[in-house]
């Protein structure tokens, strides 16, 4: 039977879930207690174990081997909702952290890069993949490199729930991570719905500023059925998921060199690169900056949702090794 705990205990439970949500590996009570200290929350290992039992009962966590715990999609949702008022700018901070944590080297083809993870019912996977084909064929995605996982396995920092298959796509933050490792900083501006016409970006018709949201914009736009990615893939015109970044104008040549290297390994997420201090897709750009429109990593998934397939998404869900990825066309 689930135990009822007070508001103070609820806060401690949420603090533990937050620690687990930031890890790609199972964590035990000792490690959690130490990390909580860094957050200013002081709990004994015994107290951590007590709260973990409650989290297990509520379906927020599950065993991950050697007494460790992994957070479940339900637990991740609870953290988002409980901390919503504190998390304005959370998505921007997460993108910046993932870019910093990216170790992928396109020349050596080794290292880790960030992903988005989607969950689809096992008996609907074949139909979902079929609905995604046109999007991958049209190149309206960051990459055609993907990864899959069965129930109980993890993709990045999330565990695939029972009855589901995990499907990972490359997150656009991978590009920013590679640029950052080359000494080129990117400013994460916003995620949006991008209108395309004749396979060219035209304008953003909906925008969510990363600094003003606690939820990923792409997840929200997919849930609100605001895209027509499938139509854009088939006809060249429609509404797709896109993101807007800016880079220092002085770094443009170096950026183009890195983008060429990324293209060689199958990562093509930059849809358009603007001119110095000039608007791009009707978005103004600051002095001595260059605008960049990046494709949303969840575009293929959006096409599947448009086809009537129910899919749960966790954008920016952690990192995977490059060698875990395979071509979509091999699935």
LUMVOLO-708723 format. One record per residue: x, y, z of N, C-alpha, C in turn; residue in one letter. Coordinates in steps of 0.1 Angstrom, whole numbers, padded with zeros to 4 digits, always signed. Last residue first. Layout:
N
XYZXYZXYZA;...
This chain:
331
+0165-0006-0403+0155-0011-0394+0145-0020-0401X;+0181+0006-0421+0184-0008-0418+0174-0014-0408X;+0173+0032-0424+0170+0023-0435+0173+0008-0432X;+0184+0045-0402+0170+0042-0402+0166+0032-0413X;+0216+0033-0393+0208+0039-0403+0193+0035-0401X;+0224+0035-0357+0224+0028-0370+0215+0036-0380X;+0243+0040-0327+0233+0045-0338+0235+0037-0350X;+0263+0033-0311+0250+0027-0308+0240+0031-0319X;+0285+0048-0318+0284+0035-0324+0271+0027-0320X;+0282+0071-0303+0279+0072-0317+0277+0058-0323X;+0265+0066-0272+0277+0065-0280+0273+0065-0294X;+0241+0091-0260+0245+0077-0264+0258+0078-0271X;+0225+0111-0235+0235+0109-0245+0237+0094-0248X;+0192+0126-0230+0205+0121-0226+0215+0119-0238X;+0169+0136-0242+0168+0126-0232+0181+0120-0227X;+0156+0158-0257+0169+0159-0250+0170+0149-0238X;+0122+0147-0252+0132+0154-0259+0144+0156-0251X;+0103+0122-0252+0112+0128-0242+0123+0134-0249X;+0069+0113-0261+0083+0118-0264+0090+0124-0252X;+0048+0088-0271+0052+0096-0260+0067+0100-0263X;+0024+0084-0297+0038+0083-0293+0041+0093-0281X;-0001+0069-0317+0002+0075-0303+0016+0073-0299X;-0007+0077-0350+0000+0068-0341+0003+0075-0328X;-0017+0093-0370-0026+0087-0361-0020+0077-0351X;+0000+0107-0386-0006+0095-0392-0015+0088-0382X;+0011+0125-0368+0001+0130-0378-0006+0119-0385X;+0029+0108-0357+0018+0112-0349+0007+0118-0358X;+0048+0106-0378+0041+0094-0373+0028+0098-0365X;+0057+0132-0379+0050+0127-0391+0042+0114-0387X;+0070+0134-0354+0058+0142-0357+0050+0137-0368X;+0091+0117-0359+0081+0113-0350+0068+0121-0352X;+0106+0133-0377+0101+0120-0382+0090+0115-0372X;+0111+0156-0360+0103+0157-0372+0098+0144-0376X;+0128+0158-0338+0116+0150-0336+0107+0151-0349X;+0148+0175-0343+0152+0161-0343+0139+0152-0343X;+0142+0202-0364+0139+0196-0352+0142+0181-0353X;+0169+0220-0380+0157+0211-0381+0155+0205-0368X;+0179+0254-0375+0181+0239-0374+0168+0232-0374X;+0190+0283-0388+0178+0275-0386+0182+0261-0386X;+0210+0308-0375+0210+0295-0381+0197+0288-0377X;+0224+0341-0379+0213+0332-0376+0215+0319-0382X;+0252+0357-0366+0247+0350-0378+0236+0340-0373X;+0263+0389-0354+0258+0375-0352+0253+0370-0365X;+0267+0416-0356+0279+0407-0356+0275+0393-0352X;+0237+0424-0339+0249+0429-0346+0261+0419-0345X;+0211+0399-0340+0219+0410-0334+0231+0413-0342X;+0184+0394-0362+0196+0389-0356+0205+0400-0351X;+0149+0387-0366+0160+0396-0365+0172+0390-0358X;+0133+0365-0387+0137+0366-0373+0150+0376-0373X;+0126+0358-0413+0119+0369-0407+0122+0371-0392X;+0146+0340-0420+0132+0335-0418+0124+0345-0410X;+0168+0362-0406+0167+0349-0413+0153+0344-0410X;+0184+0395-0409+0173+0386-0405+0173+0373-0413X;+0219+0400-0404+0207+0400-0413+0196+0391-0408X;+0244+0398-0392+0235+0408-0387+0222+0409-0396X;+0256+0380-0419+0259+0387-0407+0249+0398-0404X;+0231+0356-0431+0242+0366-0433+0244+0374-0421X;+0223+0322-0421+0221+0336-0426+0233+0344-0429X;+0216+0290-0430+0226+0298-0423+0225+0312-0429X;+0194+0263-0427+0197+0275-0433+0207+0283-0424X;+0194+0238-0415+0186+0240-0426+0190+0252-0434X;+0214+0215-0399+0213+0230-0402+0206+0232-0415X;+0217+0187-0397+0206+0194-0391+0204+0209-0393X;+0229+0163-0406+0227+0174-0415+0217+0184-0410X;+0250+0137-0403+0243+0146-0395+0242+0159-0403X;+0266+0118-0417+0252+0116-0417+0244+0126-0408X;+0292+0123-0418+0289+0111-0410+0273+0110-0408X;+0294+0144-0435+0300+0132-0439+0296+0120-0431X;+0282+0164-0420+0275+0159-0431+0280+0146-0436X;+0303+0170-0403+0291+0164-0397+0283+0157-0408X;+0320+0184-0421+0324+0171-0414+0313+0163-0409X;+0304+0206-0426+0308+0197-0437+0312+0183-0432X;+0303+0218-0402+0290+0213-0407+0293+0203-0419X;+0329+0226-0399+0324+0216-0390+0311+0210-0396X;+0330+0246-0419+0339+0235-0420+0334+0223-0411X;+0311+0264-0410+0308+0257-0423+0317+0245-0424X;+0324+0273-0387+0311+0266-0386+0309+0258-0399X;+0345+0287-0399+0348+0275-0390+0336+0267-0389X;+0331+0308-0411+0339+0299-0419+0342+0286-0411X;+0319+0320-0388+0311+0314-0398+0319+0304-0407X;+0329+0335-0367+0331+0320-0367+0324+0313-0379X;+0322+0361-0368+0336+0357-0371+0339+0342-0372X;+0296+0360-0359+0298+0362-0373+0312+0358-0377X;+0286+0336-0335+0294+0348-0338+0297+0349-0353X;+0252+0324-0339+0267+0322-0337+0274+0335-0340X;+0219+0314-0329+0229+0324-0335+0243+0320-0331X;+0191+0294-0337+0203+0296-0329+0210+0308-0336X;+0159+0279-0337+0167+0291-0341+0179+0293-0332X;+0144+0250-0351+0149+0257-0339+0158+0269-0345X;+0113+0233-0361+0126+0239-0364+0131+0247-0351X;+0090+0211-0376+0097+0216-0364+0110+0221-0367X;+0069+0223-0403+0078+0213-0396+0084+0219-0384X;+0044+0225-0426+0049+0231-0414+0057+0220-0406X;+0048+0227-0462+0041+0223-0450+0047+0230-0438X;+0061+0214-0492+0055+0226-0485+0047+0221-0473X;+0070+0192-0504+0079+0203-0503+0074+0215-0496X;+0054+0169-0504+0052+0180-0514+0062+0191-0514X;+0064+0151-0485+0059+0146-0498+0058+0157-0508X;+0072+0167-0464+0081+0157-0469+0077+0152-0483X;+0049+0182-0458+0061+0189-0463+0071+0179-0469X;+0032+0161-0450+0029+0168-0462+0041+0175-0467X;+0046+0154-0426+0044+0144-0437+0041+0151-0450X;+0044+0177-0411+0057+0173-0415+0055+0163-0427X;+0027+0197-0400+0023+0189-0412+0036+0184-0419X;+0018+0206-0366+0027+0203-0377+0020+0196-0389X;+0002+0208-0344+0005+0220-0351+0014+0218-0363X;-0008+0191-0323-0010+0188-0337-0009+0201-0346X;+0001+0194-0297-0010+0203-0301-0014+0201-0316X;+0022+0176-0296+0010+0173-0288-0002+0181-0293X;+0040+0190-0312+0035+0177-0316+0022+0174-0309X;+0044+0213-0295+0039+0215-0309+0033+0201-0314X;+0056+0201-0272+0043+0208-0271+0037+0210-0285X;+0080+0190-0282+0070+0181-0276+0056+0188-0275X;+0092+0214-0290+0088+0204-0300+0078+0194-0295X;+0097+0228-0266+0088+0233-0276+0083+0222-0286X;+0098+0212-0234+0104+0213-0247+0094+0218-0258X;+0090+0233-0206+0087+0221-0214+0094+0223-0228X;+0094+0256-0194+0099+0245-0186+0097+0232-0194X;+0103+0288-0209+0095+0275-0208+0102+0265-0200X;+0119+0309-0216+0106+0312-0209+0097+0299-0208X;+0141+0304-0230+0143+0310-0217+0130+0311-0209X;+0132+0294-0255+0137+0285-0245+0138+0291-0231X;+0101+0306-0267+0114+0309-0263+0119+0300-0252X;+0083+0293-0293+0084+0292-0278+0099+0295-0274X;+0063+0301-0321+0076+0302-0314+0074+0301-0299X;+0050+0298-0353+0048+0296-0339+0062+0295-0332X;+0059+0303-0378+0045+0306-0376+0041+0304-0361X;+0088+0314-0394+0083+0307-0382+0069+0312-0380X;+0092+0310-0430+0090+0318-0418+0086+0309-0406X;+0106+0293-0449+0100+0306-0452+0099+0315-0440X;+0130+0270-0463+0124+0277-0451+0118+0290-0454X;+0120+0250-0491+0128+0261-0486+0122+0267-0473X;+0103+0233-0505+0115+0227-0498+0125+0238-0493X;+0082+0250-0512+0091+0245-0522+0104+0240-0516X;+0082+0262-0480+0075+0262-0493+0086+0259-0504X;+0076+0258-0445+0085+0256-0457+0076+0256-0469X;+0074+0272-0413+0067+0270-0426+0077+0269-0437X;+0081+0258-0383+0087+0265-0394+0079+0262-0407X;+0075+0263-0350+0069+0256-0361+0074+0264-0374X;+0104+0263-0327+0092+0267-0333+0086+0258-0344X;+0125+0273-0300+0120+0263-0309+0107+0267-0315X;+0151+0298-0296+0138+0293-0295+0136+0281-0304X;+0181+0302-0290+0170+0312-0290+0156+0306-0287X;+0212+0295-0279+0199+0288-0281+0188+0298-0279X;+0241+0305-0294+0230+0310-0285+0218+0303-0288X;+0272+0288-0293+0259+0290-0300+0250+0296-0289X;+0308+0291-0297+0296+0291-0288+0283+0294-0297X;+0334+0273-0306+0324+0282-0312+0311+0281-0304X;+0354+0255-0300+0355+0269-0295+0345+0278-0300X;+0348+0230-0306+0358+0237-0315+0359+0251-0311X;+0329+0223-0288+0342+0217-0287+0353+0223-0296X;+0308+0237-0300+0314+0242-0288+0328+0236-0285X;+0303+0222-0323+0308+0235-0324+0315+0240-0312X;+0293+0199-0310+0305+0198-0318+0312+0212-0320X;+0271+0210-0298+0281+0204-0290+0294+0203-0297X;+0255+0217-0319+0260+0228-0311+0271+0223-0302X;+0249+0192-0328+0256+0201-0337+0263+0212-0328X;+0235+0182-0307+0247+0175-0310+0256+0184-0319X;+0211+0195-0305+0222+0200-0296+0235+0193-0299X;+0193+0180-0321+0201+0191-0327+0212+0197-0319X;+0195+0145-0315+0191+0158-0311+0200+0169-0317X;+0187+0117-0333+0197+0126-0329+0192+0140-0326X;+0162+0095-0318+0167+0103-0330+0178+0113-0325X;+0151+0063-0307+0159+0075-0305+0163+0082-0318X;+0126+0046-0294+0131+0050-0307+0138+0063-0305X;+0115+0017-0275+0122+0030-0275+0128+0033-0289X;+0084+0002-0273+0097+0002-0279+0103+0016-0279X;+0063-0011-0247+0067-0001-0256+0081-0004-0262X;+0057-0028-0226+0048-0028-0238+0052-0018-0249X;+0072-0008-0201+0066-0021-0205+0056-0019-0217X;+0094+0019-0211+0084+0013-0203+0078+0000-0209X;+0128+0024-0212+0117+0021-0220+0106+0014-0212X;+0143+0051-0194+0141+0036-0195+0128+0034-0203X;+0167+0076-0201+0154+0072-0199+0152+0057-0201X;+0191+0088-0209+0188+0087-0194+0174+0082-0191X;+0198+0068-0236+0202+0080-0229+0199+0078-0214X;+0176+0043-0231+0181+0051-0242+0185+0064-0236X;+0175+0011-0215+0175+0026-0215+0181+0031-0228X;+0151-0016-0211+0164-0010-0215+0163+0005-0215X;+0124-0020-0206+0134-0023-0196+0148-0018-0199X;+0116-0028-0240+0112-0025-0227+0122-0029-0216X;+0144-0022-0263+0132-0029-0258+0128-0024-0244X;+0154+0004-0286+0156-0004-0274+0143-0010-0270X;+0173+0020-0313+0160+0014-0307+0164+0006-0294X;+0184+0049-0330+0187+0037-0321+0173+0033-0316X;+0196+0064-0361+0187+0062-0350+0191+0051-0341X;+0204+0087-0386+0209+0077-0376+0200+0077-0364X;+0196+0106-0403+0189+0093-0404+0195+0082-0395X;+0193+0138-0386+0201+0127-0391+0192+0115-0393X;+0174+0158-0383+0188+0161-0380+0197+0151-0386X;+0152+0162-0411+0156+0156-0398+0170+0160-0396X;+0143+0159-0438+0137+0169-0429+0140+0164-0415X;+0150+0143-0459+0160+0150-0452+0155+0160-0442X;+0132+0128-0473+0133+0142-0477+0144+0149-0470X;+0135+0104-0460+0139+0104-0474+0141+0119-0478X;+0125+0110-0435+0139+0107-0436+0144+0108-0450X;+0098+0114-0443+0106+0125-0437+0121+0123-0437X;+0090+0090-0454+0091+0102-0463+0099+0113-0457X;+0091+0073-0431+0100+0071-0442+0101+0084-0451X;+0073+0074-0410+0085+0083-0409+0093+0083-0422X;+0054+0055-0415+0050+0069-0416+0061+0078-0415X;+0069+0032-0410+0065+0034-0424+0061+0049-0425X;+0072+0034-0383+0084+0035-0391+0080+0038-0406X;+0046+0030-0375+0052+0042-0372+0064+0044-0381X;+0041+0003-0383+0033+0014-0389+0040+0028-0387X;+0059-0009-0366+0061-0011-0380+0053+0000-0388X;+0049-0003-0340+0062+0002-0344+0064+0002-0360X;+0027-0012-0329+0025-0001-0338+0038+0004-0344X;+0033-0031-0310+0025-0036-0322+0022-0025-0332X;+0046-0016-0291+0054-0026-0299+0046-0030-0311X;+0040+0019-0290+0035+0005-0287+0042-0004-0296X;+0068+0040-0285+0057+0036-0293+0053+0022-0289X;+0086+0068-0273+0081+0055-0270+0068+0052-0278X;+0116+0085-0281+0102+0083-0282+0098+0069-0279X;+0142+0107-0273+0137+0094-0272+0122+0094-0273X;+0170+0124-0287+0156+0125-0282+0151+0111-0282X;+0204+0127-0277+0193+0122-0285+0180+0126-0279X;+0239+0138-0280+0226+0138-0274+0215+0133-0283X;+0268+0117-0281+0261+0128-0286+0246+0127-0281X;+0302+0106-0275+0288+0106-0272+0281+0118-0278X;+0327+0089-0297+0322+0098-0286+0307+0098-0285X;+0338+0089-0331+0337+0083-0318+0331+0094-0308X;+0348+0098-0356+0335+0090-0355+0334+0083-0342X;+0369+0114-0361+0372+0101-0355+0359+0091-0355X;+0354+0136-0370+0365+0130-0378+0369+0116-0374X;+0334+0141-0351+0330+0137-0365+0342+0131-0373X;+0333+0133-0319+0343+0138-0328+0339+0133-0342X;+0313+0138-0291+0314+0133-0304+0324+0140-0313X;+0307+0147-0266+0321+0144-0268+0324+0138-0282X;+0286+0168-0249+0289+0161-0261+0304+0159-0263X;+0283+0185-0227+0286+0171-0224+0289+0163-0237X;+0275+0209-0239+0288+0208-0231+0292+0194-0230X;+0250+0201-0249+0261+0206-0258+0274+0205-0251X;+0237+0196-0224+0240+0185-0234+0250+0189-0244X;+0237+0222-0214+0244+0212-0207+0247+0200-0216X;+0221+0236-0232+0234+0240-0230+0243+0229-0224X;+0197+0221-0228+0203+0221-0241+0218+0225-0240X;+0192+0228-0202+0194+0214-0205+0201+0213-0219X;+0187+0256-0204+0199+0251-0196+0202+0236-0199X;+0164+0255-0220+0177+0262-0225+0189+0257-0217X;+0147+0242-0202+0150+0236-0215+0163+0242-0221X;+0145+0261-0181+0150+0247-0179+0155+0241-0192X;+0132+0285-0183+0146+0284-0188+0152+0271-0186X;+0115+0279-0154+0116+0287-0165+0130+0288-0170X;+0112+0262-0131+0120+0258-0142+0119+0266-0155X;+0096+0266-0110+0110+0269-0108+0118+0267-0120X;+0071+0257-0118+0073+0272-0114+0087+0276-0112X;+0076+0229-0121+0073+0238-0133+0076+0253-0129X;+0081+0209-0104+0091+0219-0105+0088+0230-0115X;+0060+0191-0108+0063+0196-0095+0072+0208-0095X;+0062+0185-0136+0050+0192-0130+0053+0198-0117X;+0087+0172-0137+0084+0184-0146+0072+0192-0140X;+0084+0151-0119+0094+0161-0117+0091+0174-0125X;+0064+0136-0132+0062+0142-0119+0072+0153-0115X;+0077+0128-0155+0066+0137-0156+0063+0144-0143X;+0096+0111-0144+0101+0122-0151+0089+0133-0152X;+0078+0091-0134+0086+0099-0125+0092+0112-0131X;+0068+0081-0158+0059+0087-0149+0066+0096-0139X;+0092+0071-0170+0085+0082-0176+0075+0089-0167X;+0114+0064-0141+0104+0060-0152+0098+0073-0159X;+0148+0063-0132+0135+0070-0131+0127+0065-0143X;+0164+0036-0116+0162+0044-0128+0149+0051-0127X;+0185+0026-0089+0172+0030-0094+0174+0038-0107X;+0205-0002-0075+0203+0012-0081+0189+0014-0086X;+0210-0027-0067+0202-0018-0058+0201-0004-0063X;+0221-0039-0090+0229-0036-0078+0223-0025-0069X;+0195-0026-0112+0207-0034-0110+0215-0029-0098X;+0174-0009-0112+0183-0008-0123+0195-0016-0121X;+0139-0007-0103+0153-0012-0101+0161-0012-0113X;+0122+0024-0109+0123+0010-0110+0137+0005-0108X;+0100+0051-0101+0113+0045-0102+0112+0030-0104X;+0073+0058-0100+0082+0068-0104+0096+0063-0107X;+0053+0041-0089+0057+0039-0103+0067+0050-0109X;+0048+0043-0063+0041+0052-0071+0044+0050-0086X;+0066+0024-0053+0052+0022-0051+0044+0030-0061X;+0091+0038-0058+0088+0025-0065+0073+0022-0064X;+0088+0059-0040+0089+0062-0055+0086+0049-0063X;+0089+0045-0016+0077+0053-0020+0076+0055-0035X;+0116+0037-0018+0105+0027-0017+0091+0033-0021X;+0129+0061-0018+0129+0053-0030+0118+0042-0030X;+0125+0069+0008+0118+0077-0002+0118+0069-0016X;+0142+0050+0020+0128+0051+0024+0120+0058+0013X;+0167+0056+0010+0160+0043+0006+0145+0043+0009X;+0171+0081+0022+0170+0080+0007+0163+0067+0003X;+0173+0073+0048+0162+0081+0044+0160+0081+0029X;+0197+0058+0047+0185+0052+0051+0172+0060+0047X;+0215+0078+0040+0212+0068+0030+0199+0060+0034X;+0201+0110+0050+0209+0098+0052+0206+0088+0042X;+0201+0142+0034+0194+0130+0038+0204+0119+0040X;+0200+0174+0027+0208+0165+0035+0199+0154+0040X;+0204+0195+0001+0194+0186+0007+0202+0175+0014X;+0220+0210-0015+0216+0216-0003+0205+0208+0004X;+0230+0198-0037+0218+0206-0039+0213+0212-0026X;+0250+0182-0026+0254+0193-0035+0243+0202-0039X;+0234+0164-0013+0242+0174-0005+0246+0185-0014X;+0226+0148-0034+0216+0157-0028+0223+0168-0019X;+0249+0134-0039+0245+0144-0049+0234+0154-0043X;+0249+0117-0017+0260+0126-0019+0256+0137-0029X;+0225+0103-0021+0227+0111-0009+0238+0121-0011X;+0230+0089-0045+0220+0099-0044+0221+0109-0032X;+0251+0072-0036+0253+0082-0046+0243+0093-0046X;+0236+0057-0018+0248+0064-0014+0251+0075-0023X;+0215+0045-0032+0212+0055-0022+0224+0063-0017X;+0224+0044-0068+0221+0038-0055+0219+0049-0044X;+0212+0048-0101+0219+0054-0090+0215+0047-0077X;+0217+0039-0135+0211+0037-0122+0219+0042-0111X;+0225+0066-0158+0228+0053-0152+0220+0051-0139X;+0221+0091-0166+0219+0081-0176+0221+0067-0171X;+0206+0116-0145+0216+0106-0147+0212+0096-0158X;+0186+0133-0140+0198+0139-0146+0209+0129-0148X;+0167+0119-0126+0163+0124-0140+0176+0130-0147X;+0178+0116-0101+0177+0104-0110+0175+0109-0125X;+0174+0142-0091+0188+0137-0093+0188+0125-0102X;+0146+0143-0092+0154+0152-0100+0168+0147-0102X;+0140+0124-0072+0136+0122-0086+0144+0131-0096X;+0150+0138-0050+0156+0125-0054+0153+0122-0068X;+0132+0160-0050+0147+0162-0051+0154+0150-0055X;+0108+0146-0045+0110+0153-0058+0125+0156-0060X;+0113+0138-0019+0111+0128-0029+0113+0134-0043X;+0114+0163-0006+0126+0154-0006+0125+0144-0017X;+0088+0171-0010+0099+0179-0015+0112+0171-0016X;+0075+0152+0005+0072+0153-0009+0083+0160-0016X;+0083+0159+0031+0088+0146+0025+0086+0146+0010X;+0069+0183+0033+0084+0183+0034+0089+0170+0028X;+0042+0174+0030+0048+0183+0020+0063+0183+0020X;+0041+0138+0041+0038+0153+0041+0045+0161+0031X;+0028+0108+0026+0039+0116+0032+0035+0131+0032X;+0015+0077+0027+0012+0091+0025+0022+0099+0033X;+0024+0048+0008+0024+0055+0020+0021+0070+0017X;+0005+0022-0008+0013+0035-0009+0012+0042+0004X;+0009-0012+0000+0000+0000+0000+0009+0013+0000X;
